[in-house]
């Protein structure tokens, strides 16, 4: 199932077909006052600020990207004109966990 953007559904656990040993994963949750925010847009920007990808947060506020190892920016865009940038480093074999409070 997709959210219309071509990305797989965003869930709390990795799909069983993912071999984490060969992946660098960035996964996070978007929250407002401690409550998950669904329908926000999470954008992946590379080290130069260039747009790389975008997903819509799930009902639980979850987003996930499979990225190359290195430094990334997650830009969350939410209703009400909210835009929040968070820095994260992805490493092969790890899930870089992030909570974005808006």
LINQUI-V30957 format. One record per residue. PHI is phi in radians with two decimals (none if undefined). PSI is psi in radians with two decimals (none if undefined). D_LAST is the distance of its C-alpha to the last C-alpha in Angstrom with 1 decimal. Layout:
# LINQUI-V30957
phi = {PHI	PHI}
psi = {PSI	PSI}
d_last = {D_LAST	D_LAST}
This chain:
# LINQUI-V30957
phi = {none	-2.15	-1.77	1.50	-1.88	1.54	-1.56	-1.16	-0.98	-1.56	-2.22	-1.18	-1.87	-1.18	-1.02	-1.03	-1.40	-1.51	-1.69	-1.01	-1.05	-1.93	-2.21	-1.95	-2.02	-1.99	-2.37	-2.69	-2.28	-1.77	-2.30	-2.26	0.94	1.43	-1.89	-1.04	-1.91	-1.59	1.36	-1.44	-1.80	-1.88	-1.91	-1.79	-2.04	-1.34	-1.08	-1.66	1.57	-1.35	-1.11	-2.07	-2.97	-2.62	-2.36	-1.75	-1.16	-1.31	-1.00	-1.59	1.36	-1.57	-2.35	-2.63	-2.28	-1.77	-2.25	-1.25	-1.01	2.45	-1.61	-2.40	-2.06	-1.81	-1.91	-1.77	-2.01	-2.28	-0.92	1.57	1.33	-1.38	-2.44	-2.25	-1.79	-2.33	-1.62	-2.63	-2.00	-1.72	-2.35	-1.01	1.53	-2.32	-1.83	-1.42	-1.61	-2.53	-2.02	-1.92	-1.65	-1.99}
psi = {2.45	2.92	0.46	-0.09	0.09	-0.11	2.62	2.81	2.44	2.06	2.84	-0.57	2.64	2.53	2.55	-0.42	-0.10	2.20	1.68	-0.47	-0.41	0.17	2.63	2.03	2.36	2.11	2.45	3.11	2.40	2.23	2.63	2.03	0.69	0.00	2.34	2.46	1.94	2.72	0.14	2.78	2.23	2.12	2.46	2.11	2.41	-3.09	-0.36	0.01	0.09	2.42	2.31	-0.65	2.94	2.46	2.82	2.36	2.57	-3.13	-0.50	0.12	0.27	2.48	2.73	2.45	2.51	2.02	2.87	2.64	2.48	-2.96	2.38	2.81	2.33	2.13	2.06	2.23	2.16	2.84	2.59	0.23	0.34	2.30	2.08	2.25	2.41	2.41	2.50	2.62	2.20	2.43	2.42	2.36	0.05	2.72	2.00	1.89	2.46	2.37	2.20	1.99	2.22	none}
d_last = {26.5	24.1	21.3	23.5	22.3	24.9	22.7	23.7	21.8	18.9	20.0	19.5	22.9	24.4	27.1	30.6	31.8	29.6	31.5	28.9	31.7	31.7	28.0	25.0	21.9	18.2	16.3	12.9	10.6	7.2	6.2	5.2	7.9	9.6	10.1	10.1	8.9	12.1	13.1	10.3	12.1	12.0	14.5	16.8	18.2	21.3	22.3	23.5	20.3	22.1	20.5	21.7	20.1	17.5	16.7	15.1	13.2	15.6	15.9	14.7	11.5	13.7	14.4	17.4	19.4	23.0	23.3	26.1	26.1	24.5	21.5	18.7	15.4	12.7	11.0	8.3	9.1	8.0	10.2	10.5	10.6	7.1	7.9	6.8	10.0	11.0	14.7	16.7	20.4	22.1	25.5	28.1	28.5	25.1	21.7	19.1	16.4	12.7	9.7	6.4	3.8	0.0}
